[in-house]
């Protein structure tokens, strides 16, 4: 973990469009985020999209962004993923990565 201090922490809000509800998208997003060691949350919206926030080392957030754009859950059909409010953070606001309802 000696390198952890050198890695700048970052944050990004995301919204994923397409067939992303009713296809276990949140569960797979949580699983992937935890595998990468990211913190934050994910939830469905009334508009049929999935939104959330990522926090962690920037390189891992970049990996997660690619996953959100290209992979998703096995039954999902991703039209696009949008990212906002990206930037460095001093420390993480979340202890884990949770599914919000």
C-alpha positions in Angstrom: 0.0 0.0 0.0 3.0 2.3 -0.1 1.9 3.7 -3.5 -1.6 4.6 -2.2 -0.4 8.0 -1.0 1.1 8.9 -4.3 -2.2 8.1 -6.2 -4.4 11.2 -6.2 -8.0 10.5 -5.1 -10.6 11.6 -7.5 -14.4 11.7 -7.8 -16.9 11.5 -10.7 -20.6 11.5 -10.9 -22.1 9.2 -13.6 -25.4 8.6 -15.4 -25.9 5.6 -17.7 -28.6 5.6 -20.4 -30.1 2.6 -22.2 -31.6 -0.6 -20.9 -30.1 -0.4 -17.5 -33.0 -1.1 -15.1 -34.3 -4.5 -14.4 -31.1 -6.1 -15.6 -29.1 -6.1 -12.3 -27.1 -3.1 -13.4 -26.8 -1.7 -9.9 -25.7 -5.0 -8.5 -23.0 -5.5 -11.2 -21.9 -1.9 -10.8 -21.5 -2.4 -7.0 -19.6 -5.6 -7.6 -17.2 -4.0 -10.1 -16.6 -0.9 -7.9 -15.8 -3.1 -4.9 -13.5 -5.2 -7.0 -11.6 -2.0 -8.0 -11.7 -0.8 -4.4 -13.8 2.3 -5.3 -16.3 4.0 -2.9 -19.6 5.7 -3.7 -23.1 4.7 -4.6 -25.4 3.8 -7.4 -29.2 4.1 -7.9 -32.0 3.9 -10.4 -33.8 7.1 -11.5 -37.4 7.7 -12.3 -36.3 8.5 -15.9 -35.0 5.0 -16.4 -31.3 5.8 -16.1 -28.8 4.7 -13.4 -26.9 7.4 -11.6 -24.1 7.3 -9.0 -20.9 8.7 -7.7 -17.4 7.2 -7.7 -14.5 8.0 -5.4 -11.1 6.5 -5.4 -7.7 6.6 -7.2 -8.1 8.3 -10.6 -6.7 5.4 -12.6 -9.3 3.0 -11.1 -12.1 5.5 -11.7 -11.0 5.6 -15.3 -11.2 1.8 -15.5 -14.7 2.0 -13.9 -15.8 4.6 -16.5 -14.8 2.3 -19.3 -16.8 -0.5 -17.7 -19.8 1.8 -17.3 -19.6 2.8 -21.0 -18.9 -0.5 -22.5 -19.7 -3.5 -20.3 -22.3 -3.0 -17.6 -24.4 -6.0 -16.5 -24.7 -9.0 -18.9 -28.3 -8.1 -19.9 -27.9 -4.4 -20.1 -27.8 -2.4 -23.3 -25.8 0.8 -22.7 -26.6 3.7 -25.0 -24.2 6.1 -23.4 -22.6 7.0 -20.1 -22.2 10.7 -19.0 -19.7 11.9 -16.4 -19.9 15.1 -14.5 -18.3 16.9 -11.5 -15.0 15.1 -12.0 -11.9 16.2 -10.1 -9.5 15.6 -7.3 -10.7 15.2 -3.7 -8.8 15.3 -0.4 -10.4 12.3 1.1 -13.3 9.9 0.5 -16.7 10.7 1.7 -17.9 7.1 1.6 -16.9 3.9 3.5 -18.0 1.5 0.9 -20.0 1.3 -2.4 -23.7 1.0 -1.8 -26.8 0.5 -3.8 -29.3 3.3 -3.0 -33.0 2.8 -3.4 
